[in-house]
Amino acid sequence: MEHLPYAYQAGHAHNDYLAALADLGVIGFLAWGGLLTLIFVGLWRRRNENQFFRVSLAIFVGYLVASLTEIHFMRLREMTLVIVVMVLGLSALVYRTDGKPA
């Protein structure tokens, strides 16, 4: 256990939402939840435009569901996957098929 940060020595919440609330406080948690909501709503509204949005939405919903049961930020590969999913979701929101800038 010596290689884990102090916050993890007592264990972890097994839930990303509870862990975010404990780590970030109420204001940080609301900001993080707002970002997740913004990505979800944006992808949901554009889901019928093309396959890129549908795949991004499916991956993002998978992350939201998986976050209910386990914390993803304890190991580097899971943290990297979460960051990739967030970037994919955000990039899907600014992606345009007509060739014009967003």
Secondary structure, DSSP 8 states (H G I E B T S, - for coil): -TTS-GGGTT---SSHHHHHHHHHHHHHHHHHHHHHHHHHHHHHHTTTT-HHHHHHHHHHHHHHHHTTT--SSSSHHHHHHHHHHHHHHHHHHH--SSS---
